[in-house]
Amino acid sequence: MTDIAVLVARFGAALHAAGLPVGPDRSERFARAIMVARPETTRELFWCATATLVSDPADLPVLARVFDLVFGGLAEVVAAGNVGRHEPDEAPAVAASAATSPGARGGRGEAVVPRRAKAASDSGASRPSGARASSTERLAGRDFVELTAEELAELVAAMRRLAVATPPRRTRRPIVAAQGSTVDMRSTLRTARRTVGHPVRLRFRRRRHRPRRLVVLCDISGSMAPYARALLQLVYCAAGGARAEVFTFATRLTRLTRVLQRTPPAQVLGRVGEAAPDWSSGTRIAASLKEFIVRYGARGLARGAVVLIISDGWETGDPAELGRQMARLSRLAYRIVWANPRTQSERYRPLVGGMAAAWPYCDAVVSAHRLDALDDLLAALAAS
């Protein structure tokens, strides 16, 4: 029973860290379900978890991803709607949240390129083992533009072990708690009915903390297509806890959030290409940013969010217009991180064009051009 209690507690903590409202009460129900049903396969164990740990169908993709990290090898089958028999020998450790960004945070007007983060194990990224490790290590140091579709698919397992985390924010709606600074009169009086009207036990109100929304704006123009495929795959595999909102742009803006939520991993890049007809076309960054701000950002999607822009900065329009739209976005977002693979070169300087106009409004600029450079990206997203 002790082993089950420890495993259930760790699984519940991993789900809570991923953004699901799993507390001790749900974890206790999960443990009781295991004792009653005595599941013999991971299929049966997964349905025990589904019945006791989630109440909203929208939370199932997150549950599947965390379940895969803990019990191994099930997420793809779950996403496809066909959970098969799988009996792992042991449960691997759960990947921790990404480490916070080293060094000082850059203010608006002074973008910061974060230093190389610690080793992947320190930032919460665990490496695969065995034969898969050698393949992953071989590809980790290669630029995404050099990878074939098959080689990119080999990185799925490694990307699943990364954790995209965003800084916490305090929610507006308070919750009732045993401790706090403000007494909740309604809950206290309701509780007092059990003690003949005497408020023996006070109930308080406090604000919860939740991860900030992650908004991804990915450039899918011809020069960015290889990096877009890799980083969209990263967002799909690792950002379930952040509940990312994903948009692509080239000559038009396309919202892909629902496509990513409903697509099995093996089909995700193909479905993205179908949903975004302007793949590998020209680039209109300023116009796409303006459309995002008007239709989504100013209506609440970007307010207090961490915005990740994936682009090399090539702008076919007026760079001054891009600067104006970046200024508008900076007034809405909590933090703007720009992933530009061209910055991998030490000689790169944003002197002209779209990147020069956007640079002053970025809190961090990273390259994210290969797997072993993603720790800088994760640290920049998690910095507060």
C-alpha positions as CSV (number, residue, x, y, z in Angstrom):
1,M,0.0,0.0,0.0
2,T,2.9,2.3,0.8
3,D,4.3,1.9,-2.8
4,I,0.9,2.7,-4.3
5,A,0.5,5.8,-2.0
6,V,3.9,7.1,-3.0
7,L,3.2,6.5,-6.7
8,V,-0.2,8.1,-6.6
9,A,1.1,11.1,-4.7
10,R,3.9,11.7,-7.2
11,F,1.5,11.3,-10.1
12,G,-1.0,13.7,-8.6
13,A,1.8,16.3,-8.0
14,A,2.9,15.9,-11.6
15,L,-0.7,16.5,-12.8
16,H,-1.0,19.6,-10.5
17,A,2.3,21.0,-11.9
18,A,1.0,20.5,-15.4
19,G,-2.0,22.7,-14.6
20,L,-4.8,20.2,-13.7
21,P,-6.7,20.8,-10.4
22,V,-5.7,17.6,-8.8
23,G,-5.5,17.7,-5.0
24,P,-5.2,15.1,-2.2
25,D,-8.9,14.3,-2.4
26,R,-8.7,13.2,-6.1
27,S,-5.4,11.4,-5.5
28,E,-7.1,9.5,-2.6
29,R,-10.0,8.5,-5.0
30,F,-7.4,7.3,-7.5
31,A,-5.7,5.1,-4.9
32,R,-9.0,3.7,-3.8
33,A,-9.9,2.9,-7.4
34,I,-6.7,1.0,-7.8
35,M,-7.3,-1.0,-4.7
36,V,-10.9,-1.9,-5.8
37,A,-10.3,-2.4,-9.5
38,R,-6.8,-3.9,-9.2
39,P,-5.8,-3.0,-12.8
40,E,-3.4,-5.4,-14.5
41,T,-2.6,-3.3,-17.5
42,T,-1.8,0.3,-18.1
43,R,-5.0,0.5,-20.1
44,E,-7.0,-0.3,-17.0
45,L,-4.9,1.9,-14.9
46,F,-5.4,4.8,-17.3
47,W,-9.2,4.5,-17.1
48,C,-9.0,4.5,-13.3
49,A,-7.1,7.8,-13.6
50,T,-9.6,9.2,-16.1
51,A,-12.5,8.3,-13.9
52,T,-11.1,9.8,-10.7
53,L,-8.7,12.6,-11.6
54,V,-10.4,14.7,-14.3
55,S,-13.8,16.2,-14.6
56,D,-13.4,18.0,-18.0
57,P,-12.8,16.2,-21.3
58,A,-10.5,19.1,-22.3
59,D,-8.1,17.9,-19.6
60,L,-7.7,14.5,-21.1
61,P,-4.7,15.4,-23.4
62,V,-2.8,16.7,-20.4
63,L,-3.6,13.6,-18.4
64,A,-2.4,11.4,-21.2
65,R,0.9,13.3,-21.5
66,V,1.7,13.1,-17.8
67,F,0.5,9.5,-17.7
68,D,3.0,8.7,-20.5
69,L,5.8,10.4,-18.5
70,V,5.1,8.4,-15.4
71,F,4.0,5.0,-16.8
72,G,5.6,5.2,-20.2
73,G,4.7,4.8,-23.8
74,L,0.9,5.4,-23.8
75,A,0.3,9.0,-24.9
76,E,0.4,8.3,-28.6
77,V,-2.1,5.5,-28.3
78,V,-4.4,7.5,-26.0
79,A,-4.3,10.5,-28.4
80,A,-5.4,8.2,-31.2
81,G,-8.3,7.0,-29.1
82,N,-7.0,3.4,-28.9
83,V,-5.3,2.6,-25.6
84,G,-3.5,-0.7,-26.0
85,R,-2.0,-3.1,-23.5
86,H,1.3,-1.9,-22.2
87,E,3.0,-3.2,-19.1
88,P,6.2,-1.2,-18.2
89,D,8.7,-2.7,-15.9
90,E,8.9,0.5,-13.8
91,A,7.6,4.0,-13.8
92,P,10.2,6.6,-15.0
93,A,10.7,9.8,-13.1
94,V,8.5,12.7,-14.0
95,A,10.2,15.6,-15.8
96,A,10.4,18.7,-13.6
97,S,9.5,22.2,-14.7
98,A,12.0,24.2,-16.7
99,A,14.5,26.1,-14.6
100,T,14.2,29.8,-14.3
101,S,16.3,32.0,-16.6
102,P,19.8,32.8,-15.2
103,G,20.9,36.3,-14.8
104,A,18.9,39.5,-14.7
105,R,15.6,39.9,-16.6
106,G,15.8,42.3,-19.5
107,G,13.4,45.2,-19.5
108,R,11.5,46.5,-22.5
109,G,13.9,48.3,-24.7
110,E,16.9,46.1,-23.8
111,A,16.5,42.5,-25.0
112,V,18.5,39.9,-23.3
113,V,19.9,36.7,-24.9
114,P,20.0,34.3,-21.9
115,R,23.2,32.5,-21.2
116,R,23.4,28.8,-21.8
117,A,21.3,27.1,-19.1
118,K,22.6,24.3,-17.0
119,A,22.7,20.7,-18.2
120,A,19.4,19.3,-19.4
121,S,19.0,17.3,-16.2
122,D,19.2,20.5,-14.1
123,S,16.6,22.3,-16.2
124,G,14.1,19.4,-15.9
125,A,14.9,17.8,-19.2
126,S,15.7,14.1,-18.9
127,R,17.4,12.2,-21.7
128,P,16.1,8.9,-23.1
129,S,18.1,5.8,-22.4
130,G,19.3,2.8,-24.4
131,A,19.4,2.6,-28.2
132,R,17.1,5.6,-28.5
133,A,19.7,7.7,-26.5
134,S,22.4,7.2,-29.1
135,S,20.1,8.3,-31.9
136,T,18.9,11.4,-29.9
137,E,22.4,12.4,-28.9
138,R,23.5,12.1,-32.5
139,L,20.7,14.4,-33.6
140,A,20.8,16.8,-30.6
141,G,23.7,18.8,-32.0
142,R,22.4,19.1,-35.6
143,D,20.6,22.2,-36.9
144,F,16.9,21.6,-37.4
145,V,17.2,22.7,-41.0
146,E,19.5,19.6,-41.6
147,L,17.0,17.1,-40.3
148,T,14.7,15.0,-42.4
149,A,11.1,14.3,-41.5
150,E,12.1,10.9,-40.2
151,E,14.9,12.3,-38.0
152,L,12.6,15.0,-36.7
153,A,10.1,12.3,-35.7
154,E,12.9,10.5,-33.7
155,L,13.1,13.6,-31.4
156,V,9.5,13.3,-30.3
157,A,10.4,11.2,-27.3
158,A,13.1,13.6,-26.2
159,M,10.8,16.6,-26.6
160,R,8.2,14.9,-24.5
161,R,10.6,14.9,-21.6
162,L,11.0,18.6,-21.8
163,A,8.7,20.8,-19.8
164,V,7.5,24.2,-21.1
165,A,6.7,26.2,-17.9
166,T,5.5,29.8,-17.6
167,P,5.7,32.1,-14.6
168,P,2.7,31.9,-12.2
169,R,0.0,34.6,-11.9
170,R,-2.5,35.2,-9.1
171,T,-6.1,34.5,-10.2
172,R,-8.9,37.0,-9.8
173,R,-11.4,34.6,-8.3
174,P,-10.6,33.7,-4.7
175,I,-11.0,30.2,-3.2
176,V,-12.1,29.2,0.3
177,A,-9.2,28.0,2.4
178,A,-8.3,27.1,6.0
179,Q,-5.8,29.9,6.2
180,G,-5.7,33.4,4.7
181,S,-5.8,37.1,5.4
182,T,-9.6,37.7,4.7
183,V,-12.4,35.9,6.5
184,D,-15.0,34.4,4.1
185,M,-18.2,35.2,6.0
186,R,-20.5,33.1,3.9
187,S,-18.4,29.9,4.3
188,T,-17.8,30.6,8.0
189,L,-21.5,31.0,8.7
190,R,-22.3,27.9,6.7
191,T,-19.8,26.0,8.8
192,A,-21.2,27.5,12.0
193,R,-24.5,25.7,11.4
194,R,-22.8,22.5,12.5
195,T,-22.0,24.1,15.9
196,V,-25.4,25.6,16.7
197,G,-24.5,28.9,15.1
198,H,-21.2,29.5,16.9
199,P,-18.3,30.3,14.5
200,V,-15.9,27.9,16.1
201,R,-13.9,27.5,12.9
202,L,-13.1,30.5,10.6
203,R,-12.9,30.1,6.9
204,F,-10.8,32.4,4.8
205,R,-10.4,33.5,1.2
206,R,-7.2,33.5,-0.7
207,R,-6.1,33.9,-4.3
208,R,-4.8,30.9,-6.3
209,H,-1.7,30.9,-8.5
210,R,-1.8,29.4,-12.0
211,P,0.7,29.3,-14.8
212,R,0.5,32.2,-17.2
213,R,-1.0,31.5,-20.7
214,L,1.6,30.7,-23.4
215,V,0.8,32.2,-26.8
216,V,2.9,31.0,-29.7
217,L,3.1,32.9,-33.0
218,C,5.1,30.8,-35.5
219,D,6.5,32.1,-38.8
220,I,5.9,29.3,-41.5
221,S,7.4,31.2,-44.4
222,G,9.9,29.5,-46.7
223,S,13.0,30.5,-44.7
224,M,11.5,29.3,-41.4
225,A,9.7,26.1,-42.5
226,P,12.3,23.6,-41.1
227,Y,12.4,25.4,-37.7
228,A,8.7,25.9,-37.6
229,R,8.2,22.1,-38.0
230,A,10.6,21.4,-35.1
231,L,9.3,24.1,-32.7
232,L,5.6,23.3,-33.4
233,Q,6.5,19.7,-32.6
234,L,8.1,20.9,-29.3
235,V,5.0,22.9,-28.4
236,Y,2.8,19.9,-29.1
237,C,4.9,17.5,-27.1
238,A,6.0,19.7,-24.1
239,A,3.5,22.5,-23.6
240,G,0.4,20.6,-22.5
241,G,0.7,22.0,-19.0
242,A,0.9,25.6,-20.3
243,R,-2.2,25.1,-22.4
244,A,-0.6,26.9,-25.3
245,E,-2.5,29.0,-27.8
246,V,-0.8,28.4,-31.1
247,F,-0.9,30.6,-34.3
248,T,1.0,30.4,-37.5
249,F,1.6,33.2,-40.0
250,A,3.3,33.9,-43.3
251,T,0.9,35.9,-45.5
252,R,-2.0,35.3,-43.2
253,L,-2.8,34.4,-39.6
254,T,-4.1,30.9,-38.7
255,R,-5.2,29.6,-35.3
256,L,-4.0,26.0,-34.7
257,T,-4.9,25.5,-31.1
258,R,-7.8,23.1,-31.7
259,V,-5.9,21.3,-34.5
260,L,-3.0,20.5,-32.1
261,Q,-5.4,19.4,-29.3
262,R,-7.3,16.9,-31.4
263,T,-4.5,15.4,-33.6
264,P,-2.3,12.3,-32.8
265,P,1.4,13.0,-32.7
266,A,2.2,11.1,-35.9
267,Q,-0.2,13.3,-37.9
268,V,0.3,16.7,-36.3
269,L,2.7,18.2,-38.8
270,G,0.6,17.0,-41.7
271,R,-2.6,18.5,-40.2
272,V,-0.8,21.8,-39.5
273,G,0.2,22.0,-43.2
274,E,-3.4,21.4,-44.2
275,A,-4.8,24.0,-41.8
276,A,-2.2,26.7,-42.8
277,P,-2.4,27.0,-46.6
278,D,0.3,29.7,-46.6
279,W,3.0,27.3,-45.5
280,S,6.4,28.2,-47.1
281,S,5.1,31.4,-48.7
282,G,6.2,35.1,-48.1
283,T,6.3,36.9,-44.7
284,R,4.1,39.7,-43.4
285,I,5.0,39.8,-39.7
286,A,3.5,43.2,-39.0
287,A,0.2,42.5,-40.7
288,S,-0.1,39.2,-38.9
289,L,0.7,40.7,-35.5
290,K,-1.9,43.4,-36.1
291,E,-4.5,40.8,-36.9
292,F,-3.6,38.8,-33.9
293,I,-3.8,41.9,-31.6
294,V,-7.1,43.1,-33.0
295,R,-8.9,39.7,-33.2
296,Y,-7.4,37.9,-30.2
297,G,-4.8,39.7,-28.1
298,A,-6.6,42.9,-27.2
299,R,-9.7,40.8,-26.3
300,G,-7.8,39.0,-23.5
301,L,-5.8,36.3,-25.1
302,A,-2.5,38.2,-24.8
303,R,-3.2,40.0,-21.5
304,G,-0.6,38.9,-18.9
305,A,0.5,36.1,-21.2
306,V,4.0,34.9,-22.2
307,V,4.2,35.4,-26.0
308,L,6.7,33.3,-28.0
309,I,7.4,34.6,-31.5
310,I,9.2,32.2,-33.7
311,S,10.6,34.0,-36.8
312,D,13.9,35.0,-38.4
313,G,12.6,38.6,-38.7
314,W,12.5,38.9,-42.5
315,E,9.7,41.4,-43.1
316,T,8.4,42.1,-46.6
317,G,6.4,45.1,-45.3
318,D,7.4,48.3,-43.5
319,P,9.7,47.6,-40.5
320,A,8.4,50.7,-38.8
321,E,4.9,49.1,-38.8
322,L,6.3,46.0,-37.2
323,G,7.8,48.2,-34.4
324,R,4.4,49.8,-33.8
325,Q,2.7,46.4,-33.5
326,M,5.4,45.1,-31.2
327,A,4.9,48.2,-29.0
328,R,1.2,47.4,-28.8
329,L,1.9,43.8,-28.0
330,S,4.4,44.7,-25.3
331,R,1.7,46.7,-23.5
332,L,-0.6,43.6,-23.4
333,A,1.8,40.7,-22.7
334,Y,3.7,39.9,-19.5
335,R,6.8,38.8,-21.4
336,I,7.8,38.5,-25.1
337,V,10.4,35.9,-26.1
338,W,11.6,35.8,-29.7
339,A,13.2,32.6,-31.1
340,N,15.3,33.5,-34.1
341,P,17.6,30.8,-35.5
342,R,19.8,33.4,-37.1
343,T,21.0,34.6,-33.7
344,Q,23.1,31.4,-33.3
345,S,25.9,33.2,-35.1
346,E,28.1,35.4,-32.8
347,R,28.4,37.9,-35.7
348,Y,24.6,38.4,-35.9
349,R,23.5,42.0,-35.1
350,P,19.9,43.3,-35.5
351,L,20.9,46.5,-37.3
352,V,18.3,46.8,-40.0
353,G,14.9,45.4,-41.1
354,G,12.2,43.8,-39.1
355,M,14.3,42.3,-36.3
356,A,15.9,45.7,-35.6
357,A,12.4,47.2,-35.2
358,A,11.2,44.3,-32.9
359,W,14.3,43.9,-30.8
360,P,13.7,46.7,-28.2
361,Y,10.3,45.2,-27.3
362,C,11.7,41.6,-26.6
363,D,12.4,40.5,-23.1
364,A,14.6,37.6,-24.4
365,V,16.0,36.5,-27.8
366,V,17.2,33.0,-28.2
367,S,18.2,30.8,-31.2
368,A,16.3,27.5,-30.5
369,H,17.9,26.2,-33.7
370,R,18.6,22.6,-32.5
371,L,17.6,20.3,-29.7
372,D,20.5,21.0,-27.3
373,A,19.8,24.8,-27.7
374,L,16.2,24.5,-26.4
375,D,17.2,24.8,-22.7
376,D,17.8,28.6,-23.4
377,L,14.3,28.8,-24.8
378,L,12.7,26.9,-21.8
379,A,14.6,29.1,-19.4
380,A,13.5,32.3,-21.1
381,L,9.8,31.2,-21.1
382,A,9.9,30.3,-17.4
383,A,11.7,33.5,-16.3
384,S,9.6,36.0,-14.2
